[in-house]
Amino acid sequence: MTLAVIAVTNRCNLRCRMCSIGQQDRGAAGLSDHLLVDGELGVGAWAALLGRLGADRVHIVGVEPLLYARLDDLLAALRPGRSLAVTTNGWLLAKWFDALRRFVADTTVSLDGLAETHDAIRGAAGSFARAMEGLVRLREAGARVRVSFAITPDNVADMRPLHAMLEARGIPIVFNHFNYIHPASCDGYACTPVNLNVYDPAAVDVEALFAAVEVTAGAAFLPNLRTREELEAYYRRPPTERVRTARGCVVLEEILRGERFVLAADGTFLPGNRCWIARPLGSGPAGDLPSRAAWLAETVADIRAGGLYPPCQRLCCAGKTV
């Protein structure tokens, strides 16, 4: 099984507070250096590239994938022999409803609170209503949908009521502990302090979060932190020692084994998440497999030599991190 995660477009129609596209100081957050490229591949080029890579699972991400002009044609071209998933902010679900229902196995919509909170975070009035309307419509049509919720200091109070609202509609939710990068993790290493200029993990009300975790126990959490001690460690302690003792990043290991490819909108190969390496990550077209393998080996050697693998607060692939 080979997974390709493809960012089909550089564009976004929202300005989310926790995303570097929505931040005024874009360079400090790193997305513009890591994911944004010049140009987008056409439908035929994507189909040919993913065929060469042997990808039988494709996760279509953004920046906002529903802005891709020929999304319906892309989904139709990629679907034969593959399982497709899409992650979206939900603004254009109505426009692409038929294509998503017909071709996509899993549609994930990002919601970060009830209407007032979500719209404030997303920077667009009505974004919650549009996303919910599309979610419910897809769910009623028999499509597999879920919600992804990024926990921040702004929205802990909305976790319980949103969970209850979605549960009543048969829509599952995944609560994501935000991928804070602590300055202590960056000492002596070229990592990017993503979102430190927007959110401070110390600002999260851990007691309120723990209460929400208890009430929403049936929901999924990533990473799977359930106790007060685990939450305190995540939001209050620098992760340096925990990172050193945790097992390595599963995403990178999957890439090294040829089980996962991460591709920018122009087909440039990326060695993993945008979060944790400051230097440019592109190594040319992903179809250039010998160059890809050599570049990956060098990159991973650099990461391991830095002693932090990766310098990331979240450690989402390492499970519980206390």
C-alpha positions in Angstrom: 0.0 0.0 0.0 1.5 3.3 -1.1 0.0 6.7 0.0 0.5 9.9 -1.8 -0.4 13.2 0.0 -0.8 15.8 -2.7 -1.2 19.6 -2.2 -2.9 20.3 -5.5 -3.1 24.1 -5.1 -1.2 26.9 -3.3 -4.3 29.0 -2.9 -6.7 29.4 0.0 -10.0 31.3 0.3 -9.8 31.7 4.1 -7.2 33.3 6.5 -7.2 31.0 9.4 -5.5 32.3 12.6 -3.5 29.2 13.2 -2.2 28.9 9.6 0.7 30.8 8.3 -1.3 31.8 5.2 -3.6 33.7 7.6 -0.7 35.3 9.5 0.7 38.6 8.6 4.3 37.4 9.4 4.2 34.5 7.0 7.9 33.9 7.0 8.0 33.3 10.7 5.6 30.4 10.4 7.3 28.7 7.6 4.5 27.5 5.3 5.5 29.9 2.5 9.0 28.4 2.5 7.9 24.8 2.7 4.7 24.2 0.8 4.0 27.1 -1.5 5.5 26.7 -5.0 5.1 28.3 -8.4 2.5 26.6 -10.5 0.1 23.7 -10.3 0.1 20.4 -12.1 -2.8 19.7 -14.5 -5.0 16.6 -14.3 -3.1 14.6 -16.8 0.3 15.4 -15.1 -1.1 14.3 -11.7 -2.5 11.1 -13.1 0.8 10.2 -14.8 3.0 11.1 -11.8 0.9 9.1 -9.3 0.9 6.2 -11.7 4.7 6.2 -11.8 4.8 6.3 -8.0 2.4 3.4 -7.8 0.1 5.2 -5.3 -3.0 3.3 -4.6 -4.2 5.7 -1.9 -4.3 9.5 -2.5 -5.0 12.1 0.2 -5.7 15.4 -1.5 -5.0 18.4 0.7 -4.5 22.1 0.0 -3.6 24.4 0.6 -7.4 24.4 0.0 -8.1 21.6 -2.5 -11.6 22.6 -3.4 -10.1 25.7 -5.2 -8.5 23.4 -7.8 -10.2 24.5 -11.0 -10.8 21.0 -12.4 -11.3 19.1 -9.1 -14.1 16.9 -10.6 -11.9 15.9 -13.5 -9.0 15.2 -11.2 -11.0 13.0 -8.9 -12.5 11.1 -11.8 -9.0 10.6 -13.3 -7.4 9.4 -10.1 -10.2 7.2 -8.7 -9.8 4.0 -10.8 -7.9 1.5 -8.7 -7.4 4.0 -5.8 -8.9 5.1 -2.6 -9.2 8.9 -2.4 -9.5 11.2 0.6 -9.9 15.0 0.8 -9.3 17.4 3.6 -11.0 20.8 3.2 -12.1 23.9 5.0 -15.6 23.2 3.7 -16.4 26.5 2.1 -17.0 25.0 -1.3 -18.5 21.7 -0.4 -21.8 22.5 -2.2 -19.9 23.3 -5.5 -18.2 19.9 -5.5 -20.9 17.8 -3.8 -21.5 15.4 -6.7 -17.8 14.8 -7.3 -17.0 14.2 -3.7 -20.0 11.9 -3.2 -19.1 9.9 -6.3 -15.3 9.6 -6.1 -14.0 10.2 -2.6 -13.9 7.6 0.1 -13.3 10.0 3.0 -13.9 13.7 3.3 -12.5 15.5 6.3 -13.7 19.0 7.1 -11.8 21.3 9.5 -14.1 22.9 12.2 -12.5 24.7 15.1 -15.5 25.5 17.3 -19.1 26.6 17.1 -20.2 29.2 14.6 -18.9 32.3 16.4 -15.6 30.8 17.4 -15.0 29.0 14.1 -15.8 32.1 12.0 -13.4 34.2 14.0 -10.6 31.7 13.7 -11.2 31.3 10.0 -11.5 35.0 9.3 -14.7 34.6 7.3 -18.3 35.0 8.5 -20.5 32.1 7.5 -17.7 29.6 7.1 -19.1 27.4 9.9 -22.6 27.4 8.4 -21.3 26.5 4.9 -19.1 23.7 6.2 -21.9 22.2 8.4 -24.4 22.3 5.6 -22.1 20.5 3.2 -21.1 18.0 5.9 -24.6 17.1 6.8 -25.6 16.8 3.1 -22.7 14.5 2.3 -23.5 12.4 5.4 -27.2 12.1 4.5 -26.1 11.0 1.0 -24.2 8.1 2.5 -20.6 9.6 2.1 -18.0 9.0 4.8 -17.2 12.3 6.5 -15.5 13.4 9.6 -14.5 16.6 11.4 -10.9 17.7 12.3 -10.7 20.1 15.3 -7.4 21.9 16.2 -7.3 22.5 19.9 -6.1 26.1 20.7 -6.6 28.6 23.6 -9.5 30.0 21.6 -11.8 27.1 21.4 -11.5 24.7 24.3 -14.9 25.8 25.6 -16.5 24.7 22.3 -15.2 21.1 22.3 -18.1 19.6 24.3 -21.0 21.4 22.5 -19.6 20.8 19.0 -19.0 17.1 19.8 -22.6 16.8 21.0 -23.9 18.5 17.8 -21.9 16.3 15.5 -22.6 13.1 17.4 -26.4 13.8 17.0 -25.8 13.9 13.3 -23.7 10.8 13.2 -20.5 12.7 12.2 -17.3 11.6 14.0 -14.7 14.2 15.2 -10.9 14.0 15.7 -9.6 16.5 18.3 -6.0 17.4 17.3 -3.6 18.8 19.9 -2.0 21.7 18.1 1.5 21.2 16.7 3.3 23.7 18.9 7.1 23.9 18.5 8.8 24.9 21.7 11.8 27.2 21.3 13.9 24.8 23.5 13.4 22.2 20.7 15.0 24.5 18.2 18.2 25.1 20.0 21.1 24.1 17.7 18.7 22.9 15.1 17.3 24.6 12.0 13.6 24.1 12.8 10.8 26.5 12.2 8.9 27.8 15.2 5.5 27.3 13.6 2.7 29.4 15.1 4.7 30.6 18.1 3.8 34.1 16.9 0.1 33.2 17.2 -0.6 30.6 19.9 1.2 30.0 23.1 0.6 26.4 24.5 0.8 27.9 28.0 -2.4 29.8 27.3 -4.4 26.7 27.0 -6.6 26.1 30.0 -5.5 22.5 30.9 -8.2 22.0 33.5 -11.0 23.0 31.1 -9.3 20.8 28.4 -9.2 17.8 30.7 -12.9 18.3 31.6 -13.7 18.4 27.9 -11.6 15.3 27.2 -13.5 13.4 29.9 -16.9 14.3 28.5 -15.9 13.7 24.9 -14.2 10.4 25.6 -15.9 8.7 22.7 -14.1 11.0 20.2 -10.6 10.5 18.8 -7.7 12.5 20.0 -4.3 13.0 18.2 -2.0 12.4 19.9 -4.0 10.2 22.3 -3.6 12.2 25.5 -6.3 11.4 28.1 -5.0 12.1 31.6 -4.5 15.4 33.4 -0.8 14.5 33.7 -0.4 13.9 30.0 -2.1 17.2 29.1 0.0 19.1 31.7 3.2 17.7 30.2 2.1 18.5 26.6 1.1 22.1 27.3 3.4 23.1 30.1 6.8 21.2 29.7 9.4 21.8 27.0 9.3 18.6 24.9 13.1 18.3 24.3 13.7 15.2 26.5 10.5 13.6 25.4 11.4 14.0 21.8 14.9 12.5 22.4 13.4 9.3 24.0 10.4 8.9 21.6 10.5 6.6 18.7 11.2 8.3 15.3 8.7 10.0 13.1 6.6 7.4 11.4 5.9 9.6 8.5 9.6 9.9 7.6 10.1 6.2 8.1 7.2 5.5 5.7 8.7 7.8 3.1 12.1 6.1 3.4 10.4 2.7 2.8 8.6 4.1 -0.2 5.2 3.8 1.4 4.4 7.5 1.4 5.0 10.4 -0.9 4.3 14.1 0.0 4.0 16.3 -3.1 3.6 20.1 -3.5 1.3 21.5 -6.1 4.0 21.4 -8.9 4.9 17.8 -8.2 7.9 18.7 -6.1 8.8 16.0 -3.5 8.7 17.0 0.2 10.2 14.7 2.9 7.3 15.1 5.3 5.5 17.6 7.3 6.0 21.3 6.7 6.4 21.9 10.4 10.0 21.2 11.4 12.7 22.0 8.9 13.5 25.6 8.0 15.4 25.1 4.8 13.7 24.5 1.5 12.6 20.9 1.1 12.0 20.4 -2.6 14.2 17.9 -4.5 12.6 18.1 -7.9 9.9 16.1 -9.5 8.9 13.1 -7.4 9.3 10.8 -10.4 13.0 11.2 -10.2 13.3 8.3 -7.8 17.2 8.0 -7.5 17.6 11.7 -6.6 14.7 11.4 -4.2 16.2 8.4 -2.4 19.6 10.1 -2.1 18.2 13.4 -0.9 16.0 11.6 1.7 19.0 9.7 3.1 20.9 13.0 3.5 17.9 14.8 5.1 17.2 12.1 7.6 20.9 11.9 8.5 20.8 15.6 9.2 17.7 15.2 11.4 19.2 12.4 13.4 22.5 14.2 13.8 20.6 17.1 15.4 19.5 14.9 18.3 15.8 15.8 17.9 13.7 13.6 15.7 11.6 15.6 15.0 11.8 18.8 17.1 8.0 18.8 17.5 5.8 19.2 20.5 3.0 17.1 19.0 4.8 13.8 18.4 1.5 12.6 16.8 3.1 9.4 15.5 4.7 8.6 18.9 1.5 8.1 20.8 1.5 9.2 24.4 4.4 11.4 25.0 4.8 11.7 28.8 
